Amino acid sequence: MAGSLWAFFATASFVATLPGAASAQGFPAQVSAAPSVFPPERATQKLLDDYVAAKRCEGIVVATYVSGMKRIYTAGTTGRPDLPLDGDTLFEIGSITKTLTASLLADMVQRGEVKLDDPVSMHLPANVRVPERNGRQIRLVDLATHTSGLPGLPSNIHPKDIANPYSDYSTAMLDEFLASYALPRDIGSKYEYSAVGMGLLGRALGHRLGRTWEAALEQRILRPLDMRSTHATLGPQLRRRLAQGHDEAGELTPSWDIPALPAMGALKSTANDMVKFLAANIETDSKPFGELFAPMHAPRATMDEETKVGLAWQIGHATNRSIVWHGGGTGGSRALIAFEPEKRMGVVVLCNSARGADDIGFHLLDPTLPG
């Protein structure tokens, strides 16, 4: 069961079936030099229209950013007759949440509240037992770079509702898993994408600040960036703006609740909000967030031959290019944020379907890739 759920949180696994788009392990194959501008607006709109017409996604919103200028494109529907599809439509962004959790970590490091080398156990309740190996403890940086030795998901997830698989997974169950888990390898020795590890990181950061992860994230990252529509927990007003999710068969499916591990993938956001986060990561000479985010993009671990890992971010290197990116998905959504720092251009893709839309994002950054 955990294996099937894990597929939703694997950062690139959902694009493995898209020919030429991206491997399950890393950056899109056969990347070539790309122009420093996006395709014309008409061509971009046609790309989205054709994508929806081919039933590869019910509704899609794309935001492009280059040289301080953004564009929003839409195609399809929200799946709800009373909800328009635009830059303010909410989507589940799944594992892109991890980049925001890592942003909170970077903020707390900059303020001197934590250190990357701190054992995560320093910032958790005293009764939480974190696995160790060969006398070494899991550090915050190990969680942020997926080198902790923790698995993708806890082994004791047994959902009552497969359509909302994390809704009944509790903090007590997480603590039980941590206390019983034996790390299979030395900490820091190998990359293994770990959703539970990033969820644990968020819990530790919130505990250090004496509040929930979501409250800490909103105070330190979301509000200063004016990302006012981005939340893990939605009130009635925001919930009315949430696009209806669709599973891989195109059937309606509910949004996910992730109470015990929200930092791994619980955020919902809009294209207008996400392009603010995108711009802050691209404009690394700006203050205060450019200076904060730039070190997050530096490679710290190796994912595979083509892809390195920073603090949550994945960095794909090919020829003379380096694209920083992260994907996300839930049972009824797919999302992508990707940018090329040297050219100060990037893209956000939000889709209310589990069938994916990442290839569009990579195609817009490099038109030689299929769209």
The 8 nearest C-alpha neighbors of each residue, nearest first, counted from 0:
[[1, 2, 3, 4, 157, 156, 158, 5],
 [0, 2, 4, 3, 5, 156, 154, 152],
 [3, 1, 5, 0, 4, 6, 152, 151],
 [2, 4, 5, 0, 6, 1, 7, 8],
 [5, 3, 1, 6, 2, 7, 0, 8],
 [4, 6, 2, 7, 3, 8, 1, 9],
 [7, 5, 9, 4, 8, 3, 12, 2],
 [6, 8, 5, 328, 329, 4, 9, 330],
 [7, 9, 5, 6, 10, 94, 328, 327],
 [10, 8, 6, 12, 11, 7, 5, 192],
 [9, 11, 326, 8, 327, 12, 325, 94],
 [10, 12, 23, 13, 9, 14, 326, 24],
 [13, 11, 23, 15, 9, 14, 10, 6],
 [12, 14, 11, 15, 355, 16, 7, 6],
 [15, 13, 17, 16, 12, 11, 21, 357],
 [14, 16, 23, 22, 12, 17, 13, 21],
 [17, 15, 14, 18, 13, 12, 20, 22],
 [16, 18, 14, 20, 15, 19, 21, 358],
 [19, 17, 20, 16, 15, 21, 369, 14],
 [18, 20, 21, 17, 28, 369, 368, 27],
 [19, 21, 358, 27, 17, 18, 369, 14],
 [22, 20, 27, 26, 14, 15, 28, 19],
 [21, 23, 15, 24, 25, 27, 26, 11],
 [24, 22, 12, 15, 11, 25, 21, 14],
 [25, 23, 22, 11, 303, 12, 26, 302],
 [24, 26, 22, 306, 23, 11, 305, 27],
 [25, 27, 315, 21, 306, 28, 305, 22],
 [28, 21, 26, 20, 22, 30, 25, 29],
 [27, 29, 30, 21, 26, 19, 20, 22],
 [30, 28, 31, 27, 19, 368, 317, 367],
 [31, 29, 28, 317, 27, 32, 368, 365],
 [32, 30, 33, 29, 318, 367, 317, 365],
 [31, 33, 34, 30, 320, 319, 318, 365],
 [34, 32, 365, 31, 35, 366, 364, 367],
 [33, 35, 36, 32, 365, 37, 364, 366],
 [34, 36, 342, 33, 37, 344, 364, 65],
 [37, 35, 34, 38, 65, 344, 364, 33],
 [36, 38, 363, 39, 364, 35, 34, 63],
 [37, 39, 43, 42, 40, 36, 363, 366],
 [40, 38, 42, 41, 43, 37, 44, 36],
 [39, 41, 43, 42, 44, 38, 37, 45],
 [42, 40, 44, 43, 39, 45, 38, 46],
 [43, 41, 45, 39, 44, 40, 46, 38],
 [44, 42, 40, 46, 41, 45, 38, 39],
 [43, 45, 41, 47, 46, 42, 40, 48],
 [46, 44, 48, 42, 47, 43, 49, 41],
 [45, 47, 43, 49, 44, 48, 42, 50],
 [46, 48, 50, 44, 45, 49, 74, 51],
 [49, 47, 45, 51, 50, 74, 46, 52],
 [50, 48, 52, 46, 47, 51, 45, 53],
 [51, 49, 47, 53, 48, 52, 55, 46],
 [50, 52, 54, 56, 53, 48, 49, 55],
 [51, 53, 49, 54, 50, 48, 55, 75],
 [52, 54, 50, 51, 55, 49, 56, 48],
 [55, 53, 51, 52, 56, 57, 50, 249],
 [54, 56, 53, 51, 50, 354, 57, 355],
 [55, 57, 51, 54, 352, 58, 354, 350],
 [58, 56, 75, 76, 51, 352, 351, 54],
 [59, 57, 75, 76, 77, 56, 351, 74],
 [58, 60, 350, 74, 73, 349, 75, 61],
 [59, 61, 73, 349, 72, 348, 350, 74],
 [62, 60, 348, 72, 347, 71, 349, 73],
 [61, 63, 71, 347, 70, 346, 270, 72],
 [64, 62, 346, 70, 69, 345, 347, 61],
 [63, 65, 69, 345, 344, 68, 346, 67],
 [64, 66, 344, 68, 67, 343, 345, 69],
 [67, 65, 68, 343, 344, 64, 342, 69],
 [66, 68, 65, 64, 69, 278, 343, 282],
 [69, 67, 65, 64, 66, 70, 63, 344],
 [70, 68, 64, 63, 65, 62, 67, 71],
 [69, 71, 63, 62, 72, 64, 68, 61],
 [72, 70, 62, 61, 86, 63, 69, 73],
 [71, 73, 61, 60, 62, 44, 70, 74],
 [74, 72, 60, 59, 85, 61, 84, 71],
 [73, 75, 59, 48, 58, 47, 51, 76],
 [76, 74, 58, 57, 51, 59, 73, 77],
 [77, 75, 58, 78, 84, 57, 74, 83],
 [76, 78, 242, 79, 58, 84, 243, 82],
 [79, 77, 243, 76, 242, 80, 57, 244],
 [78, 80, 77, 82, 81, 243, 242, 76],
 [81, 79, 82, 78, 77, 83, 76, 84],
 [80, 82, 79, 83, 239, 77, 78, 240],
 [81, 83, 79, 80, 77, 84, 240, 242],
 [84, 82, 85, 77, 81, 88, 76, 80],
 [83, 85, 77, 88, 76, 82, 73, 86],
 [86, 84, 87, 88, 83, 73, 60, 72],
 [85, 87, 270, 271, 88, 269, 71, 60],
 [88, 86, 269, 85, 271, 89, 270, 240],
 [87, 89, 85, 240, 269, 86, 84, 241],
 [90, 88, 241, 269, 268, 240, 242, 267],
 [91, 89, 267, 268, 242, 241, 92, 269],
 [90, 92, 267, 93, 332, 266, 268, 89],
 [91, 93, 334, 327, 267, 95, 266, 90],
 [94, 92, 264, 327, 328, 95, 329, 91],
 [93, 95, 327, 264, 96, 97, 263, 8],
 [94, 96, 327, 97, 93, 98, 92, 326],
 [95, 97, 94, 264, 99, 98, 266, 93],
 [98, 96, 100, 95, 99, 263, 94, 101],
 [99, 97, 101, 311, 100, 96, 95, 102],
 [98, 100, 102, 101, 96, 97, 103, 95],
 [99, 101, 97, 103, 102, 98, 262, 201],
 [100, 102, 104, 98, 99, 103, 310, 311],
 [103, 101, 99, 105, 104, 100, 98, 106],
 [102, 104, 106, 100, 101, 105, 216, 107],
 [103, 105, 101, 107, 102, 106, 108, 100],
 [106, 104, 102, 108, 103, 107, 109, 101],
 [107, 105, 103, 109, 104, 108, 102, 110],
 [106, 108, 110, 104, 112, 109, 105, 113],
 [109, 107, 111, 105, 113, 110, 114, 106],
 [108, 110, 106, 107, 111, 105, 291, 112],
 [111, 109, 107, 108, 112, 106, 113, 105],
 [110, 112, 108, 109, 113, 107, 114, 106],
 [113, 111, 107, 110, 108, 114, 109, 207],
 [114, 112, 108, 111, 107, 115, 117, 110],
 [115, 113, 117, 116, 108, 111, 112, 139],
 [114, 116, 140, 139, 117, 113, 108, 138],
 [117, 115, 114, 138, 139, 140, 118, 141],
 [116, 118, 114, 138, 115, 139, 119, 113],
 [119, 117, 138, 120, 137, 121, 136, 139],
 [118, 120, 138, 121, 139, 122, 117, 137],
 [119, 121, 123, 118, 122, 129, 127, 128],
 [122, 120, 119, 118, 123, 117, 124, 203],
 [123, 121, 203, 207, 120, 119, 206, 204],
 [122, 124, 120, 203, 121, 206, 125, 127],
 [123, 125, 126, 127, 122, 206, 120, 121],
 [126, 124, 127, 123, 120, 128, 121, 122],
 [125, 127, 124, 128, 123, 174, 129, 120],
 [128, 126, 125, 124, 174, 129, 123, 120],
 [127, 129, 178, 126, 177, 130, 174, 120],
 [128, 130, 177, 178, 127, 120, 131, 137],
 [131, 129, 177, 180, 128, 181, 178, 182],
 [132, 130, 136, 135, 129, 137, 134, 133],
 [131, 133, 135, 134, 185, 182, 136, 130],
 [134, 132, 135, 131, 185, 136, 186, 184],
 [133, 135, 132, 131, 136, 185, 186, 137],
 [136, 134, 132, 133, 131, 137, 186, 185],
 [135, 137, 131, 118, 138, 134, 132, 130],
 [136, 138, 118, 147, 119, 141, 186, 131],
 [139, 137, 118, 141, 119, 117, 140, 116],
 [138, 140, 142, 115, 119, 141, 117, 118],
 [139, 141, 143, 115, 142, 138, 144, 116],
 [142, 140, 147, 146, 138, 144, 139, 143],
 [141, 143, 145, 196, 139, 140, 147, 144],
 [144, 142, 140, 310, 311, 141, 145, 139],
 [143, 145, 141, 142, 310, 146, 311, 140],
 [146, 144, 192, 142, 191, 190, 193, 143],
 [147, 145, 190, 187, 141, 144, 189, 148],
 [146, 148, 141, 186, 149, 142, 145, 187],
 [149, 147, 186, 182, 146, 184, 150, 183],
 [148, 150, 147, 193, 196, 182, 151, 195],
 [151, 149, 193, 152, 148, 153, 191, 195],
 [150, 152, 193, 194, 192, 195, 5, 149],
 [151, 153, 195, 150, 194, 154, 5, 1],
 [154, 152, 155, 156, 176, 195, 150, 151],
 [153, 155, 156, 152, 1, 176, 150, 157],
 [156, 154, 153, 157, 176, 172, 1, 173],
 [155, 157, 154, 158, 153, 1, 168, 165],
 [156, 158, 155, 159, 0, 1, 164, 168],
 [159, 157, 164, 160, 161, 156, 167, 165],
 [158, 160, 161, 157, 164, 167, 163, 166],
 [161, 159, 158, 162, 163, 164, 166, 167],
 [160, 162, 164, 163, 158, 159, 165, 4],
 [161, 163, 160, 164, 252, 253, 330, 255],
 [164, 162, 255, 161, 160, 166, 165, 256],
 [163, 165, 161, 158, 160, 166, 162, 159],
 [166, 164, 257, 168, 167, 163, 256, 158],
 [165, 167, 256, 257, 168, 164, 163, 258],
 [168, 166, 165, 169, 158, 164, 159, 258],
 [169, 167, 165, 166, 259, 172, 156, 170],
 [170, 168, 172, 259, 171, 167, 173, 258],
 [169, 171, 173, 259, 172, 174, 168, 260],
 [170, 172, 174, 169, 173, 175, 168, 259],
 [173, 171, 175, 169, 170, 174, 176, 168],
 [172, 174, 170, 176, 175, 171, 177, 169],
 [175, 173, 177, 171, 176, 172, 127, 178],
 [174, 176, 172, 178, 173, 177, 171, 179],
 [175, 177, 173, 179, 174, 178, 180, 172],
 [178, 176, 174, 180, 179, 175, 129, 173],
 [179, 177, 128, 175, 176, 180, 174, 129],
 [178, 180, 176, 177, 175, 181, 130, 174],
 [181, 179, 177, 178, 176, 182, 130, 149],
 [180, 182, 183, 130, 179, 131, 132, 177],
 [181, 183, 148, 184, 180, 149, 132, 130],
 [184, 182, 181, 148, 185, 149, 132, 186],
 [185, 183, 182, 148, 186, 188, 132, 189],
 [184, 186, 188, 132, 187, 148, 183, 133],
 [185, 187, 147, 188, 148, 146, 184, 137],
 [188, 186, 146, 189, 147, 141, 185, 148],
 [187, 189, 186, 185, 146, 184, 190, 148],
 [190, 188, 146, 187, 191, 148, 186, 184],
 [189, 191, 146, 145, 302, 192, 301, 300],
 [192, 190, 145, 193, 146, 189, 148, 150],
 [193, 191, 145, 151, 190, 194, 9, 150],
 [194, 192, 151, 196, 150, 195, 145, 191],
 [193, 195, 151, 197, 196, 263, 152, 198],
 [196, 194, 198, 152, 193, 197, 199, 151],
 [197, 195, 199, 193, 142, 194, 198, 149],
 [198, 196, 200, 194, 199, 263, 195, 142],
 [197, 199, 263, 260, 262, 195, 201, 196],
 [200, 198, 202, 196, 197, 201, 195, 203],
 [199, 201, 197, 203, 198, 202, 196, 204],
 [202, 200, 262, 204, 198, 199, 203, 212],
 [201, 203, 199, 205, 200, 204, 212, 206],
 [202, 204, 122, 206, 200, 123, 201, 205],
 [205, 203, 207, 201, 206, 202, 200, 208],
 [204, 206, 212, 211, 210, 208, 202, 207],
 [207, 205, 209, 203, 208, 204, 210, 202],
 [206, 208, 204, 122, 205, 209, 203, 123],
 [209, 207, 205, 206, 210, 204, 215, 211],
 [210, 208, 206, 207, 205, 211, 204, 215],
 [211, 209, 205, 208, 206, 214, 215, 212],
 [210, 212, 205, 214, 213, 215, 206, 209],
 [211, 213, 205, 215, 214, 201, 202, 216],
 [212, 214, 216, 211, 215, 217, 231, 230],
 [213, 215, 217, 211, 216, 212, 218, 210],
 [216, 214, 212, 218, 213, 217, 219, 205],
 [217, 215, 213, 219, 220, 214, 218, 212],
 [216, 218, 221, 214, 215, 222, 220, 219],
 [219, 217, 215, 216, 222, 220, 214, 221],
 [218, 220, 216, 217, 215, 221, 223, 103],
 [221, 219, 216, 223, 217, 222, 218, 224],
 [220, 222, 217, 226, 224, 223, 225, 216],
 [221, 223, 225, 224, 217, 226, 218, 220],
 [224, 222, 225, 220, 221, 219, 218, 226],
 [223, 225, 221, 222, 226, 220, 275, 276],
 [226, 224, 222, 223, 227, 221, 272, 275],
 [227, 225, 272, 221, 224, 228, 229, 222],
 [226, 228, 225, 229, 222, 221, 272, 230],
 [227, 229, 226, 268, 230, 269, 272, 237],
 [230, 228, 268, 267, 227, 226, 266, 272],
 [231, 229, 266, 232, 267, 233, 228, 268],
 [230, 232, 266, 265, 267, 233, 213, 261],
 [233, 231, 230, 234, 266, 265, 267, 213],
 [234, 232, 238, 237, 230, 231, 235, 236],
 [233, 235, 237, 236, 238, 232, 239, 230],
 [236, 234, 238, 237, 239, 233, 240, 232],
 [237, 235, 239, 238, 234, 240, 233, 241],
 [238, 236, 240, 239, 234, 235, 233, 241],
 [237, 239, 235, 241, 240, 236, 233, 234],
 [238, 240, 237, 236, 241, 235, 82, 242],
 [239, 241, 238, 237, 88, 89, 242, 82],
 [242, 240, 89, 238, 239, 90, 88, 243],
 [243, 241, 77, 90, 89, 244, 351, 78],
 [242, 244, 78, 77, 79, 351, 241, 245],
 [243, 245, 331, 351, 252, 352, 332, 251],
 [244, 246, 331, 251, 352, 249, 250, 252],
 [245, 247, 331, 353, 249, 248, 250, 330],
 [248, 246, 353, 354, 249, 245, 352, 250],
 [249, 247, 246, 250, 245, 354, 353, 251],
 [248, 250, 245, 246, 247, 251, 352, 57],
 [249, 251, 245, 246, 248, 252, 247, 244],
 [250, 252, 245, 244, 246, 249, 253, 243],
 [251, 253, 245, 244, 331, 246, 250, 162],
 [254, 252, 244, 255, 162, 163, 251, 331],
 [253, 255, 244, 252, 256, 331, 163, 330],
 [254, 256, 163, 257, 253, 329, 166, 165],
 [255, 257, 166, 258, 165, 163, 254, 265],
 [256, 258, 165, 261, 166, 260, 259, 265],
 [259, 257, 261, 260, 256, 166, 169, 168],
 [258, 260, 170, 169, 257, 261, 168, 173],
 [261, 259, 198, 262, 257, 258, 263, 199],
 [262, 260, 265, 257, 263, 264, 258, 259],
 [263, 261, 198, 201, 260, 264, 100, 97],
 [262, 264, 198, 197, 261, 194, 97, 260],
 [263, 265, 93, 94, 96, 262, 261, 266],
 [264, 266, 261, 231, 257, 93, 262, 263],
 [267, 265, 231, 230, 96, 264, 92, 91],
 [266, 268, 91, 90, 230, 92, 229, 231],
 [267, 269, 229, 89, 90, 228, 272, 266],
 [270, 268, 89, 272, 87, 271, 88, 273],
 [269, 271, 86, 273, 272, 274, 62, 87],
 [270, 272, 86, 269, 274, 273, 87, 275],
 [273, 271, 226, 269, 275, 270, 274, 268],
 [272, 274, 276, 270, 275, 271, 269, 277],
 [273, 275, 277, 276, 271, 272, 278, 270],
 [276, 274, 278, 273, 277, 272, 279, 224],
 [277, 275, 273, 279, 274, 278, 280, 272],
 [276, 278, 274, 280, 275, 279, 273, 281],
 [277, 279, 281, 275, 280, 276, 282, 274],
 [280, 278, 276, 282, 277, 281, 289, 288],
 [281, 279, 277, 278, 292, 282, 283, 289],
 [280, 282, 278, 343, 279, 283, 340, 277],
 [283, 281, 279, 284, 289, 285, 280, 278],
 [289, 282, 284, 285, 293, 281, 290, 280],
 [283, 285, 289, 282, 290, 286, 293, 281],
 [286, 284, 289, 283, 282, 287, 290, 288],
 [287, 285, 288, 289, 290, 284, 283, 291],
 [286, 288, 289, 290, 285, 291, 284, 292],
 [289, 287, 291, 286, 290, 292, 279, 285],
 [283, 288, 290, 285, 292, 291, 284, 286],
 [289, 291, 288, 293, 283, 292, 287, 286],
 [290, 292, 288, 289, 293, 287, 105, 106],
 [293, 291, 289, 295, 294, 290, 280, 288],
 [292, 294, 295, 283, 290, 296, 291, 289],
 [295, 293, 296, 297, 292, 291, 290, 309],
 [294, 296, 310, 292, 293, 309, 297, 312],
 [295, 297, 309, 294, 293, 312, 298, 310],
 [296, 298, 309, 294, 295, 299, 293, 308],
 [299, 297, 309, 308, 307, 300, 296, 314],
 [298, 300, 309, 308, 297, 144, 301, 307],
 [301, 299, 308, 307, 298, 302, 144, 309],
 [300, 302, 307, 303, 308, 306, 190, 299],
 [301, 303, 307, 306, 190, 308, 300, 304],
 [304, 302, 306, 305, 301, 25, 24, 307],
 [305, 303, 306, 302, 301, 307, 25, 316],
 [306, 304, 303, 316, 315, 26, 25, 307],
 [307, 305, 315, 303, 302, 314, 25, 304],
 [308, 306, 301, 314, 302, 298, 300, 313],
 [309, 307, 313, 300, 298, 299, 312, 314],
 [308, 310, 298, 299, 312, 296, 297, 295],
 [309, 311, 295, 143, 312, 144, 101, 308],
 [310, 312, 98, 143, 309, 144, 101, 97],
 [313, 311, 309, 310, 308, 324, 325, 98],
 [314, 312, 308, 324, 323, 307, 325, 309],
 [313, 315, 323, 307, 306, 322, 308, 324],
 [316, 314, 306, 26, 322, 321, 305, 323],
 [315, 317, 321, 305, 320, 306, 314, 322],
 [316, 318, 320, 319, 30, 321, 315, 305],
 [319, 317, 320, 31, 316, 32, 30, 321],
 [318, 320, 317, 321, 32, 316, 31, 30],
 [321, 319, 317, 318, 316, 322, 32, 339],
 [320, 322, 316, 315, 339, 314, 317, 323],
 [321, 323, 339, 315, 338, 314, 324, 320],
 [324, 322, 314, 338, 337, 313, 339, 315],
 [325, 323, 337, 313, 336, 312, 322, 338],
 [326, 324, 336, 95, 335, 312, 313, 337],
 [327, 325, 335, 10, 334, 95, 94, 11],
 [328, 326, 94, 93, 334, 95, 92, 333],
 [327, 329, 333, 93, 332, 7, 8, 334],
 [328, 330, 332, 331, 93, 7, 333, 353],
 [329, 331, 246, 353, 332, 7, 162, 328],
 [330, 332, 244, 245, 353, 246, 352, 329],
 [333, 331, 351, 352, 353, 329, 328, 350],
 [332, 334, 328, 355, 350, 353, 327, 352],
 [335, 333, 349, 327, 348, 92, 326, 350],
 [336, 334, 326, 348, 347, 357, 325, 327],
 [335, 337, 347, 324, 325, 346, 326, 348],
 [338, 336, 324, 346, 345, 323, 335, 325],
 [345, 339, 337, 323, 322, 344, 340, 346],
 [338, 340, 322, 344, 342, 341, 343, 345],
 [341, 339, 343, 342, 281, 338, 344, 322],
 [340, 342, 343, 339, 321, 344, 320, 281],
 [343, 341, 344, 340, 339, 35, 65, 66],
 [344, 342, 340, 281, 341, 65, 339, 66],
 [343, 345, 65, 342, 64, 339, 338, 66],
 [338, 346, 344, 64, 337, 63, 339, 65],
 [345, 347, 63, 337, 62, 336, 360, 64],
 [346, 348, 336, 62, 61, 335, 63, 337],
 [347, 349, 61, 335, 334, 60, 360, 336],
 [350, 348, 334, 60, 59, 333, 61, 90],
 [349, 351, 59, 333, 352, 332, 58, 334],
 [352, 350, 332, 244, 58, 331, 245, 57],
 [351, 353, 332, 245, 331, 354, 56, 350],
 [354, 352, 331, 332, 246, 247, 355, 333],
 [355, 353, 247, 352, 55, 56, 356, 246],
 [354, 356, 333, 353, 357, 352, 13, 14],
 [355, 357, 358, 359, 350, 333, 348, 334],
 [358, 356, 360, 359, 335, 355, 361, 14],
 [357, 359, 361, 20, 360, 370, 356, 362],
 [360, 358, 370, 362, 357, 361, 356, 363],
 [359, 361, 357, 363, 358, 362, 346, 348],
 [360, 362, 364, 358, 363, 359, 365, 357],
 [363, 361, 366, 365, 359, 368, 370, 364],
 [362, 364, 360, 361, 365, 366, 37, 359],
 [365, 363, 361, 362, 366, 360, 37, 33],
 [364, 366, 362, 33, 363, 367, 368, 361],
 [367, 365, 362, 368, 363, 364, 33, 369],
 [368, 366, 365, 369, 362, 31, 33, 30],
 [367, 369, 362, 366, 365, 370, 20, 19],
 [370, 368, 362, 19, 20, 367, 358, 366],
 [369, 359, 362, 358, 368, 46, 366, 361]]
